[in-house]
Amino acid sequence: MRNLTPLGWRRLQEGFGDEAPLGDERAFWAWAMEQGSAFGLAAYLIIGMLGGGETDFPGFNDLRADSHPVRMAWALDDIRRALIAEFLLNPRFYMK
C-alpha cells in the first residue's frame, strides 16, 4: 500500500478540517467513517487510490459494494469533490 505524502496530508487537512487525524491512514479512515457519507466516500476513494482494502480498513468493502460513479458525483460536496479531483490529477504529489 502507498502512503500519503506530507503535501497529501496538508491537502487532507484543508479538505476535511483540523479535526481529521493526520499522519495515519488508518486513523483517518476510522474518523472519516464516523463523519458521514461525503467524508466516507472521499476517504474510500483516497484509500482505494493508495491500494488499501478491507483487511486494514474495516468497512471498505461495504462502501465499494454501494459505490457508483454517479452516486459519488452527487454525494460529494464541493470541498471533497475538489480534493478528489486534485488527487486524481496529480497523484504522485499526494501519494508515494
Helices and strands as residue ranges (DSSP letters): H 6-16, H 25-35, H 37-50, H 60-66, H 69-75, H 78-89, H 91-94
